[in-house]
Amino acid sequence: MSDILKECRLCPRECAVNRYEAKGFCGEGADVRIARAEPHHWEEPPISGTGGAGTVFFSGCTLRCCYCQNYELSSLGKGFTLSVRELYESFLRLLDMGCENIELVSPTQFVPQIIEALDMFGDKRPTIVYNTGGYEKAETLELLDGYVDIYLPDLKYFDSAVSSAYSMADDYFETTLRAIREMFRQVGRPVFDDNGIMRKGVIVRHLVLPSHRKDSIRLIEELRKCFSPEDILISLMSQYTPVFKAFEHKELSRKTSSFEYESVLKAVEAAGFDGYFQAKSSADEGYIPEFFDKKYY
């Protein structure tokens, strides 16, 4: 499967770079690179549980979000190299620490290597969470069928002009919606264990941006046309904090207001979706984790 990297088309960019010789649009070559692997206790309650999600933050990204909280690794290249065996051992370390699952954060550019690492579990693979910006190829997601239990995609924008300006992806909405359909095909409706921990399903995340509540409301309305309230869960986030290149856009240079967030929340409720809603206190740079450029464990 690693031969995919010789002419990489894993993401919708389809840059076709030989990643053994050069870096793709994602900023990554053929070596797996991560910037952090630690328990994370601030995901949605059925993801974090009591033990925390076992988050592995991968370097690089298929998007170029000007306000990315993880810009150090998504755009600035922070991270350290692991072999596939070391990646598997990092998963084991998190499970030994009591994590509820293994959460792969921005993993698209390393799908072949991740599959190799997950195969090392054999029949004893833990719950796998795929946390993504949503900009995925359905064909790449098909490779993960049977490996991923919970999909945690963003759905950031409806308007192509907005997605182009902020994330360099004018086809974001239609591409991401197709990806979410494939995710749902694989894992189906939400399933929880007796302790309320999620074991299967899709949670669609949406971060309410300042000055764009109408785009958010339209996005929720369109999502409802594709999915019934029983199919997926919604996680409506208020944690927007202007960082990185957000200050190049005047409309993004402030936090989201309570009015904006609550307007979108009403749209979610009107659509009948259930899910998770975030306190405004989470809109703080203090919630951004520390990332590393050398292996530290």
N, C-alpha and C positions, 0 to 999 in steps of 0.2 A: 504493500500500500504506500510505502514511502516514496515510490516512483512518481506519485502525484506531484511531488515537490519539484520535479524536473521541469515541469511546465504548469506552474501552479494556477489553478482556477478554483480554489477552494471557496473563495468569497465572491460576491457579486461584481467586484472590480475586474475579475478575470484578467489580471495583468500578465499571466502566462510567463512569468519570470522563472528561470531555473534557480531555485532558492539554495542550491548547493554552491552556486557561483555568485549570486547577488541577492539583495534584499527585495522583497515584494513591496507592494503599496503599503502593506501592514507594517513595514519597517523591520521585518524579521527574515532571517535566513532559515537554514534547515535544522539548526540546533534549537532544542527547547530552551526557552528562557522564562523564568518567573521572577517576581519581585517580592513575593511574600507568600508564606504558607502557615496560617495560624487559625485557631478557632475564632469565629466571629459571632457575636451575641446580639447583633442589631439588625438581622434580617427579619423577614416576616415571622411571626411566632411559630408557625408549624414547620418552618425551615430551621430556625435556630434551636427550638426546643430548650432543654436545660443544658445540654452539652455544647451548644453552639454549632454553627455550620463550619465544616472543615474547608475553609476557603483557600484556594490557590489562585493567586493573581498572576495571570500570564502577561508577558511583555508584548508590546505592539497592539495594533487594533486595525480593524477594517474601516472604521469611521474616523473623522477628524472633527470631533465636537469641540467647538471653541471654548466651551464652559466645562470641559471634562474635569471632574474632581481627581481623577487618576492620571492626569496629564503627564506626570513624571515617567510613567511606564508606557502609556498609550502613545505619546507623541515625542517624548524626550529620550526614549530608549533605555530607561533605567531597568535593571534586572541582572540576573546571573544565570549561567548555563547549567543545565542538568542533563545527564543521560536519561534515556527512557527508564532504565533500572532505578536511577535516583528519583525520578518522578514518582514511580510506583512506591518507593520507600518513603517519599514525602507523604503520600496518601496513607500509608500504614502508620506513620508517626501521628498524623491527625486523628486517625481512628483510635490509636492507643491513648490519646489525650482525652478520649471520651466524646468526640464529635458525633453528631447525629447522622452525618452524611459527608460526602465529598462534594464541595461546590467549586465548579470550574468557572472562573471569572474571565470573560473575554478570551475564550479558548479557540476561536474559529481557526486561526492561522496554524494551530498545532493539532488539528483533529487526527491525522494519521498516527502521530506519536502518542497521543492520549489513548487511542484505541489499543495500541501495542501495550501501553502500561496497564490498562484495565484488563486486558487479556491475562495478565500475570496473576490476577485474583482467581482465575478459574471459575468454578461454580459458586464461589463465596464472595461475589462482588457486592460492595455496599450500595446503599442508595446514592445515585449520582444526580447532582443538580447541575444544569447547564445554564449559566447566567450570562446573558448576551445582550448587546446593544440592539439586537433584533435584525440587523442587516445581514441576513443569511441566505445562502442558496439552498433551496429545498433539496437539491440533489446531494449536497454535502450533508445535510441533516439525515438523509436516508442512510448514510454510512453509520450513523449513530443509533439506528433503530435496534432496540434490544440492549443498548448500553446505557442510555439516559432514561431516568425514571421521572424526573421533574424538570420541566423547562421553565425558565425564568427570564423571558425576553422583555426588553423595553419595547414600547411602541411610542416613539417620541413625537412624531409630527404627522399631520395630514397633508398640509400644503407643501407642494414640491419646491416652491420658491424658498420657503423657510428651511426645509431640510437641506437644500443646496447651500444656502447662506451660512448655516450654522454647523453642518456636518459633511459638506461636500458630497451629497448624495441626493440628486434630484429625483431618483426613483425609489426613495426610501419607503414610502407608505405601501405602495403596491408590492414591493419586494418583501417587506416585513410581514405584510398580511398573508402572503402566500406561504412564507416560512412558518407562521403561527398555525396555519391550517395543517401543515405537515407535522408540526409538533403535536397537535391535538390528535391527528390520525394515529400517531405512534403510541401515545400514553393515555388517551381518553380523558374521561372526567376525573375530578379530584378524588383521591382515596387517602384516608387517614387511618393510622393504627389506633389502638385502644388508648394511647396516651396523647392523642391529638397531633401526632407528628405526621406530616405529609409523606406519603410513599409513592404516589403517582399523581400526575396532573400538570396543568399549565397555569401559572400565575403571570398575567400580563401586567407589567409595571408601566406607569406613566408619570413622568415628572412634570408638574405644572410649572411652566416657564412664565416669568413676568411679561406682561404685555401681550400674551398669546392665549388667553382663556378661550376665545372663540374657536381657535384652531383645536384646542383640547376638546371642547364640547363636540365639535364636528367629528373628531377622531372617535370619541366614545359612541356617537350615533352610528358611524359606519361600522364599528366593531360589533355593535348589537345586530346589525343586518346579517352578519356572518356567523355569530355564535349565540346560542341561547344562554340565559343566566346560569343554567346547570352545567354548561360545558367547561367554563373557565372561571377563574377568580381574577379580580382586579386589585392591584396594589397602587393606590393613588398617593404619590409622594409630594411632600412640600419642602424637601430638603435643599432646594436650589440655593446655592451660594455662588456669587460671581467670583470666578477664579480664572487663571490662565489668560486666554484671549477674549473672554467675555466683555472686558472693558472696551474692546474695539467696537462694540455695538451698544449704543446708548441705552436701548430698550432692555438690554440684559444686565445692565450695571447696577441693579438693585435686587433685593430679595423679592420673592413672590408675596403678594399681599394676601391677607385673610379673605378678602372679598373674592379675589381671583381663584384661590383654592376652593373656597366654598361653592362658587359658581360651578366649577367642574365636578365637585362632589355631588351636587344636586343632579347633574346630568348622569352620573354613574347610578345614583339611586333611581332616577326616572327610567333608566334602561333596565333596571332590575338586577344588576350585577351585585354579587356579594364580594367581600374581600377585606382589604386591610387599608387603614387610613393613618396617615403619619402626623405626629405632633409637630407644630412649627418650631419647637425647640431643637429639632434635628437639623435645622438649617444653620449649621455652624461648622467652620473648618476643623474644629476639634474632633469631628466624627470621621475625618479623613485619616485612614490608617497610615502608619509609617511603611515606606517601601525601601528595599535594599538593593545595592548593586554588587554585593558579595554574599556568597552563601554563609548564613549565620547560624545554622543549626546542624 
